[in-house]
Amino acid sequence: MATPTMLLLLADGRFPAGAHAHSAGLEAAVAAGRVTDLSTLGEYLRGRLATAGLVAAAFAAASCRAARGSPGPSAGGRPVGGDHPADPPHVGLPSRRRATLVRLDAELDARTASPAQRSVSRRQGRALLRAGRRIWPAATFDDLPTTSAGPHQPLVLGLVGAAAGLDPGQVATVAAHATVTGSASAAVRLLGLDPYQVQALLVRLAGACDAIAARAARAAEEPPERLPAAAAPLADIHAEAHATWEVRLFAS
């Protein structure tokens, strides 16, 4: 099957959502001496995929499912356990979608231990939401949680992907792809690496990226409380340190 052009457009680093201003933690990792060359960059990107990449892709895919009205585990009156009983039959699709997005936002917040990373995610969410509303004015983004800081970026990506006609698996691919390409691009500037070698590294990671996206898409069929919760404590520490710097090349 041919790759949809819409997927390529959303995955393009030139999409006007401000992603180019972020290194996804790489700047702090370089300063700490943990990423110094192409080999350690590869280790860093693999770690990103297995943790932040999996979580972001799963939440983006789940958000896309909600936007498309895909039936979730709580549909049809079946309980999902915990404190979230199934929606009664009379609850309409917009209400269910809004409730699901609120739960997704809260669950992603709980999985993001670093206040700095929570702030970055919501800042990027606001930027992507502005782009989504301008590019797809007929789409509905009003079901996103109306927190003062804005919604998390993966949730907005899910709705933008749905507006673009992508399915949850394709949205998960976009999210996983962004997890590694942003840091890889930043590495060229921070470490002066050969861009051809960095691109070759991304090619070698393509299979792992696809595997993470597929795993995330499957996980997105579960209730929000059961989505992946992979963590990277050292990345949280780096994010908090980076937020205190007075001079830095990237916003995160």
C-alpha angles and dihedrals in degrees: 000000000000117000110252114247089228090063090052092049094051092045092049112109088221092066103122099248101104098251091136089070093064131074094190092236097314095115091060092043090053092049090051091053093243095117113042108144145005093287096053090042088058091052090049093051093047089052091049091052094050094049121019091020094055094046095046093046093049094049092045091051092047090050090051090051090052092048092050092048093242111170111254131202090275094055122110095030097291113144118235097198132241120061095323111084120191118279113260115248094253094061108107127229096255091053093047091047092050092047092049092051091050090052092047091051092051093046093049090048089054091051093052104077097177116080088208092056092046089053092048092049092052092044090053089045091057091049093049091046091055090052093046094052092049096046098040104029092165093058121097116238096157093100091071115107111273099222118156091245094047131243125308115269097243091056092052090046089056092054093043089050091051090049088052091053097252123143124231093264092054091047089051088053091053091050095048091046091053090051092068106025096059093054092041092054091047090051091063090059098037099044102022091237122173105266091215091057091046090051090049088053090054089051090054089050094050094095092051090047091053091047092052090048092051092048090049093050091053092047090051089071089070126083115276092256091061099049118118117288102188111161138198109198094184090056088053090052092048091049092054092048092047091053090062096055116112093201121040138146097221133040091233 
